[in-house]
């Protein structure tokens, strides 16, 4: 190595070492709303439907007291819980847990819009300002594509829309994306969140891939359809990559389609523990979003969650975000 190159290398290393603490401080100073966590407690009487007892990673209490020490070092000032049980009564258990913990900005329930008691249960839950919507998709043997053809299901979604609440989908695949288009066609004012979209596999068949891309482009034109960039980290060929560059092309594609105003962050904790630690999961997202402007980072980490969920602040740090979001 030439002396000039050696000097350049030394200067570069020294500069990197000097600025590393500053970069870390800037990262941790960015407030974060984690818009996708799951809360459950296997020790409850009657147990839980998920996760299963055989899951040695997940089958333990997942409650705010365990979440907080993991999330706060990364600047998380608020979180939204997504119900992971199909049992109707568990919506009220989750509501109780959320109400008792001010880090929680709200929760997404689990109700079937075509059930006879949907309207009454929706009204009861909506008496709480912490109730933000429901989740329906590829969970519990459900089929959104088939359900949307039923008049009573569409009527339930209309009630959801009229209440100003959100429909979240679950575990996207090409069929579910096509179904979301039909839902949006039938209830155009409904705010829809497509969760875990970075994790979806595109079809390999050329015609099916064309249809899938066309449906995504349609949804990208609908300003009340949002993408939750959760479940970024994945296992491929038995290997879990923590290199944000590995996911860049897929994330860039979603970013180009939906834009910086309609993509936002969710950790999927503790489900994410099956693949990586919270630090690692958050790190992948942070390193990717660091390539975007400061304004885009703010939208991704907290501003867009306000636009999606209309959450109400419960702590001074949350109120500061809410007051500065306009």
Helices and strands as residue ranges (DSSP letters): H 3-29, E 32-37, H 64-71, G 72-74, E 76-82, H 88-99, E 104-109, H 118-126, E 131-135, H 144-147, H 151-162, E 166-168, H 174-186, E 191-195, G 197-199, H 206-220, E 225-229, E 235-236, E 239-240, H 244-258, E 263-265, G 271-274, H 278-289, H 294-298, I 299-303, H 304-309, H 316-324
